[in-house]
Amino acid sequence: MRIITLSAVELNALLASGERANVIDVRTPVEFTEVHALQAVNIPLDRLSSAELASIGCVECGQPVYLLCRSGQRAAKAADKLIAAGFTRPVVIAGGTLAWIEAGLPVTRGTAKVISLERQVRIAAGAIVFIATLLTHFVHPGFVWIAAFVGAGFVFAGITDFCGMGLLIAKMPWNQRRG
């Protein structure tokens, strides 16, 4: 099944016409709290399921579900997940929340700034490689394999579009909703 994409402007026009639409933001709760489209409901990618959608009223598998993330990558993964669960009309918003903001569409902004999940992955991977390099030089040459493992992980993520480190970091306490 082909995944349908829609621009942020097209989704906003649909919402402005008064049509009831299920807009799901699949970013982490902290990312969502920082800034999100007014009509969006947060269900993080790792918790996205038919049961979660039913809890907010998206019970019909033939009903469109509009998916947002930061830039579109996680929304595409969410669409695949929904198709596997029997939903026939997941719609990915091209460019995600970044495109929504760039188009000047209405958003809700929180007071705290957060580091995006993609940046957190780069920081963590860079720190691991840097520490492994220091350990290789000052402690034992065998630590080079840690850096090699991280590099192989990046190659795997690039080929498969699956980032285990990103999924792990998304579950960290600082990426969950506070209060």
C-alpha angles and dihedrals in degrees: 000000000000117000114234119225128200131184121246090245091053092050091048090052090051091051092046090054088065097248113149108245133177106225112186123188109203098192123113116284092251093051089048092050091053094059136339143157111276095243097042124116118204119238109155116228093247090055098040110125142135089263092054091048091049090053090063096041102267095126103137115085091206093056117100116254113198112212127205132178131154099289108350104272098100091040089058090052089049090052090053089049092051093047089053088051092054102264109140101190113049110153122200116212104226113237092010123220091340090061090044091055093042090055089055093241121159117280139172112234126200123211099244126075117222136192112248119245091246091056091046090055091051091048093049095045092046092049092050093049092046093050092045089052091052091047090049091053100040106026116022135337090231091077088076087084091069090060090044090052092053091048091050088049090056091050090049091048091050094050099041101028088230118123113189091183090056092051091049094048091048088062094053116116094245089060094055125089114274125223 
